[in-house]
Amino acid sequence: MHAKNDYFTTMKHLELFLHEEAARCLLCENAPCSKACGKGNPARALRAIRFNNEKNAWRWLNDCSDEDLQRAEKACIHYDRPIRIREVAEEVRRQKTEDRRQETEKPSLEIEFCGIRCENPFFLASSSICTNYEMVARAFEAGWAGVFYKTICKQDIHEVSPRFDAVREGSSFAGFRNMEQLSENPYEVDFDILRRLKKNYPTKVVVASIMGEYEEEWIELAKMAEDAGCDAVELNFSCPQMRLAGMGSDVGQDAELVTFYTAYVKRNVKIPVIPKMTPNITQINQPAMGAYFAGADAISAINTIKSVTMTPEAKVDEKWTISGLSGRSVKPIALRYILEMAKNPIMKNIQLSGIGGIETWHDALEFIQLGCRNVQVCTAVMQYGYRIIDDLVMGLQTYLQERGIEKLEDLVGEQLPAFVRPSDLDRDTKVFPTVNRDQCIGCGRCYVSCLDGGHQAIRFDSDTRQPHIIGTKCVGCHLCRLVCPVSAMGLAQRIKK
């Protein structure tokens, strides 16, 4: 593995190896590899790496002998070839040896949201991952700080079958499309569930998500949420697939309706009121400011994005329809809307709850750095289960520890000053890419992309299989750096054009 010219000779290649192997892991329930190992938990280590928590992966491999790991590797049930558990263990142990920091108590992730104490910023988003008492109770036991319970309404909800579809990237979802509407439970049953959850888990945050069809319904449901002991109420102005007109995203696209319904609810309950915004609109600040002026305590965003997928399996009785897209692919769009609201000087005191494509602790960090005080997770739980909370918490704690930050509060909005308008960006300088010859494997991807999609600024030597930057043609767009599969392209110093 460590021969002079081997693929795994550089740190970057080792990092790529770890993540590629972890991405191949099937994340089995009651994993055979861990059962065979006996002394450690290789499956848990691979899951840590999968969710950007590789700095802590050694914890589950440190006591394993080579014989233990060999048994684990042999027991792997991967459909292609076994995960290279021994090589993974060697690398995470090496990283642990190089990391000389002493083990100290992890910092707290406690934070306040709308005056409510939250043990960490991680909440279940209003969706099919929280539709009954048993589900939410298991999530609370696992370590989730709170729940935005699946939206409660007084309408008779009839769902379709099948109701899900996915845009795949290997075995994972790059995007996830769903056609679910609201809770199918009678609304009295749901409020009883919320009452029991708050009684049995008093330190957890229980938020009722509601949707009414007219003023009196919004008020009635909000009062029922307050009477059930809920900590707050979320107003769902954003569901993209309601079969009845005048509900869901039809409301969220109308700033006047958002203002009126928020004001109606706000005047009738004492608990915090949190309107949920739709992304299916050009300017999110218009309805958001309506909610703000109506007295909203916070805003949650975004709900799913109206979309179309056309796989045969997604047909409902041979028919397709438009419905909501979530998952990793929507995160940049969600961050854009959060940024727009956070940078709005009129709403500078509004609190934000971020939703959209959050799968790892680093995804959550980006929302927090743009001003969110908590984040809501859905699609990642649907894929991987409530168990991902371990890596969300541990990864964010490790990040705080490395930066010497004691309070999560200090991260809220810290990156907002780095964002400016396009007209304010520096357009008089550029940065050339550089080629790390030790990391480059000679695939030529940079050359092909620059030739056909860039500025023909790379020459590729077929004999040595090495790319060379042509400085007189390079404009510093860095397409080459993005397509390089082994991160062999770096950055030179910024210079005047």
N, C-alpha and C positions, 0 to 999 in steps of 0.2 A: 504493500500500500504506500510505502514511503520511499520508493526508488526515486533516483534523481530526476528522471524525466517522466515520472508517473503523473497521471491526471490530477491526483490529489496532493501535489507538492506545495501548493500555495494556500494561504489562509482562506482566500476567497473561494477557491475550488472546494476546500473542505466544508465551508459554509454552504455552498451550493449542494454538495453531496448530502449533507444533513437534511436540508429542506426537501430535496428531491426524494430521498428515501422516506421521509415522514409523509410527504404528499402521496406516496404509494400505499402507505398503511391504510388498511380498511377500517381501522378504529373499532375493532370487534368488541362486542359485549362479552364479558367474562372471557377475555382473550386467551386463547390456547398458549400463546408464547409466554405470557406471564405465569400461567399455571405450571408450565413445564420448567420455567426458570427456578421457581421456588424461593430464592433469596431476594429477588428484586421484582421490579414491575416494568419490563421493557415496553409494554403497551402504553403505560402512563407516560414514560419518557418520550415516546414517539408522539404522543398527543401534545405534550408540552412543546416540542419542536414545531409541530404542525401549526400551533397557535402562537407563534413568535415568542415562545417562552423558553428558548433553548438554553439560556443561562442557568436555568433551574433543573434541566433534564437529568443532570448527574445524580440528583437525589434518589432516583429510582433505579440506578444502575451501579452505584458506588460499591455495594457489597457483593456484587455478582462475580463469580469466578469465570474463567474462560469456558469451563465445562458447563456451567449454568447457562451461559449465553449461547453456547453451541446447541444445547437442548432446546432453548427458546427458539432459535433460528430454525431448527429442524421441525418444530411444531407449528410454524407459521402456515396459515391456510390460504395465503395469497394465491389468486387464480393464475398468476403468471410465474413468478419466482419469489422465493422467500425474501423478506426484508433483511438487509445485511446488518443484523442486530449487533454482531461483534464489532464491526467497523464503526457503527454509530456509537457504541459504548466507548470505544477507544478515543474517539474524537471528543465526546462530551467530557470525559475524564481529563483529557488534555486541557480543555478549556477551563475546567475547574482548577487544575493545577496552576494555570497561568493567572487566574483571577485570585489575587492575594488578599482581597477584602475579607475581613473577619465576619463571620456570621453574627449578625446583630438582630435585634427584634425588628420586625417589619413595621414600617410606618402605617398609621391608621389611614383608611380611606373615607372616614366619616365626613359628611358634608351636609349642609342644610339646603333644602329646596322648598321654597314657599313657606319658610319658617318651620319646616318639618325635618327632624333629624333622620338622616339616612345613613345606615352603617357603611354603605359603599354606593357608588353611582349607578349600579347595574340593576335595571328593572326589566321585567317581562313586558313586551309590547302587547297591546290589545289585539288579540288574534286567536287562532286555534290552539296556541300553546298554553292558554289559560282559560279553559271553558268550564271547569268544575272545581270543587273543593279539593279533591285528592291531588289533582295536577299542581295546583298552586302550593298546596302544603308541601309536596315533594320538592318544589323549587325553593321554597323558603328553607326547608331543612338542608338543602344543598348549599345555600349561602347567598341566594339572590336577595337584594335589599327590599324589593317591592314589586308590585304588579299594577299595571294598567289593565284591569280585567276586560275580557272581551265585551265589546259594546252591547249594552242592554237597550232594548227598545220594546214598544208595545205592539209592534206589527207581528204578523204570523210569518215567520221566516221559513222558506222552503229552499234548500240548497240543491245544487245539481251534482251529477256524478258522471265522469270524474270531474274534480274541481281544481286540480293542480297540474302544472306543466313546468318544465325547467329548460333553461338554456345552459347546456352542460360545458364544463371545462374539465375533461378527464372524468373522474368519478365524483367531482364536486359540482355545485350549482354556481355558475357565474351570474345567472339571473333566475328568479323563481316567480312564476306567475300563478296567481290564485284567483278563484271566482267566488270565494266565500263572502258572505254578507255580514250579518250580525249574529248575536247569540241566538241559538234555537231554543234555549230554555225559556219557560214562562218567566216574565220579569220578576214576579214575586219570589221564585226559586233562586234567581241570581242574587237578589238583594239579601236573601237569607244566607246564601253561601258567603257573601262579603261580610255579613255580620259575624258569622262563625269564624272566618279567617282572622278578622281583627281581634276577636275575643281570644282565640287560641294562640295568635302570634302578635301580641301587642307591640313588639318592637319593630315589626315589619311595616312597610308603608303600603296601604291598600287604597287604590284609586279606582273609582267607578267610571268607566267610559260609557257615555249615554248618547242616544240619538232620538230626538223627537220629530214629529211631523209638523207640529204647529206650537205656538207659544205655550199653551197650557200643558202640553206633554213634556216639553223641556223642563218646565218648572216642577211638575209632579215628579219626574224621574230624579231630578237633582235633589229634591227634598227627601225622597226615599233613600238616596245615597247618603245624605247627611244623617238621617234617622238610623241607618244601618251602621253608623260609626265609621264610615269611610273618612280617610284623611283628606281627600280632595276629590273633585269631579272633573273628568275630561269631557269636553264637548266635541263629539266626532262630527266635524264639518267637512269630512274629506274622503269617505269611503267611495272608491271609484266604480263600484259595480252594483249600486242599488237598483232594484227593478222598479221602484216607485219614483216618479219624478218629484223634485222639490226636496230631496233628502241627500245626505252624503256630500259628495263633491259639488253637487248643484248649489248647495249652501255656501261652501267654501270659496266658490268662484264669485260670489256676490257679497261685496264688502258691506252693503247695507244690511243684509240678512245676518251676517256674522256679528255686526254691531248690535242689532236688536236682540238676537237670541242670547248673546253673551250678557247683555244688560239685564234681560229678563231673569236669567239664572242668578246673576250676581246680586240682584236686589232681593232674592228670596232665600239664599243660603249664606251661612257664615264661613263654611269651609272654602279653601282656595278653589278657584275656577280656572281651568286650563283648556282653552280652545285648541283643537288639533287642525293644523293647516293642510291644505291640499297642494301638491306640486303641479297639478294639472291646470296651471295658470301662468301667465307671463310675468306678472308682478306680484310676488307674494306679500310685499309690504302693504299693499292696499287693504286686503282683508285683515292682515295682521295689525295694522294701525286701528282698524275698526274695533278689533277685539281689545286692543290696548286702551283706547279711549272709553270703551264700555266698562273698564275696570278689571280686565283679566289679570290674574296674579302671575301667570306664566303662559307660554305658548309651546306646544309640542309640534314637531315637524321632522320628517315629512311622512305622509301616508304613501301608499304605493302609486306608481306611475302608470297611467293608462297605456296599454300596450297590446300587441298581437303576437301570438306564436301559432305556428301552423303544423305542429306534429300531428300525425294521425291519431295518436293516443289521447290527445287533448280534446277530441271531438265529443260533444254531448249529443248523442243520437244523430250523428253525421252533420252536426252544425258547430261552427266556431263563433266566438264573440270577442269583444274587447273586454279586457279585465286588467287587474293591477299587477305590476312588476315590482319585485323587491330583490334583496340579495346584494352581493358585492358590487354588481354593475351599477347600482343606483347611488352608491356612496358619494361620488363626486357631485352629483346633482343635489343630494341632500345637504352636503357641506356648502354648496353655493347658496342655497336658500337660508341656511343658518347664518352664513356670513352676511347676507344682505340685511337680515333682521338685526343682527348684532351690531352692524355698522350704521344702522339708522339712528341718527342723533335724536330723533323725536322719542324713540322707544329705548333710550339708553339704560333705563332701569328695569326693563322687562327680563324675567328669568326664562331660560330656554331648556327644553328637554329634547335631545337629539335622537332621531330615528333614521335608519336607512343604511343597510349594508354593513352593519357593525358585526364583525366576526372575531376579531382579536382585540387584545388590550390596546394595541397601537391604533386601531380604528377608533376606539372609544376616546383615546387621548386626543386625536385630531378634533373631534367634536368638542371636547372640553376646552381645548386651546382656542377654539373659536367662540367660546362663551357659554357652552352648555353646562349645567350643574348636575345633570344626570343623563343617561342614555338608555334607550329602550332597544331590546334585541328580540328578533322574531325568527327570521329565516335560518340563522345559524343554529338556533335551538331545534328547529324542525329537522335540520340535517344531523346534528351531533348530540342533541339532548341537553338537559339542564347541567350536565357535568362540566360544560365549558366554563362555568363560573369560576372553577378553581384556577384556570389559567388566566382568565380576565383579571381576577383579584391579584394573583401572585405576580403576573407580569407588570401591572401598574404599580404595585408596591415596590418591585425591584427597580423600576424606572425612577420612582421618587427617591429611593435609597441611593441610587447612583448619582443623582443630581443634588443630594443633600437637602431635599425639600421635605419639610415635616408635615405640611398640610396640603391636601388636594386642592383646597380653596385657592392656593397660590398659582395653580395652573389655569384657572378659569379665565379665558379670554387673553392669555398671554401672547398669542400670535396675531391678534387683531391689528396691532400697529404695523405688522409686516405686509399687510394687504393694502394696495393702492389701486387707483383707477388705471386702465391701460395707458391713458395719456400721460401719466406720471412716471412711467417706467423709463429707465435709462436706455436710450436708443442710439447713443454715440459710442458705445464700446461693444466688444464681443469677447467671447471665451472660446479658444480653440480646443478641440478634443485632443487627448494624448493617448497613445497606445502603450499599454503595459505588455512588453514583449514576453515576460515570464508567464503572464496569465493567458495571453492570446493562444488559441488552439488552431488558428488558421482555417476557420470554416468559411470565411469570406462573406458572411452575412452583412457586415457593415458595407462592404464594397457594392453588393447587389442593391441594397436599399438606397445608398447614396447615388448610384448610377441611375436607377429607375424612379426614385422618389425624392431625390435631393438635388444636389448641385454638381454632381460628377467630380467630387473633390477628393476621391480616394482612388489610389492606384493599387492594384493587387498583383503581387509577384507570384506567378504560378509555380515557380521553382521552390522558393523558400516558403510559400504560402503565408506571406506577411503583408498586411495592409500598410500603406503609406499615405499620410495626409498631404494633400496638395494645397499649401497655404494660400496661394493666389486665388484659388476657387472656393475655399471653405468659407462659409458665412457664419459658422458657429451655431447651426440649428440643433445639432446633437441628436439627430435621428440615428446616427451610427451607434451612439452610446445606448440608446433605448433598445435597439434590436440585438445588441451583443448578448449571446446566451451565457457568457461567463464573466460579465462585468469587467472586461479587459480595457474598456475605454474610460479614461479619466478626464479631469479638467485641468487646463493650463491657467495661467493668471489672466485676469481680465485686462484688456488693453484697449486703447483708442482705436477706432476703425481707421 
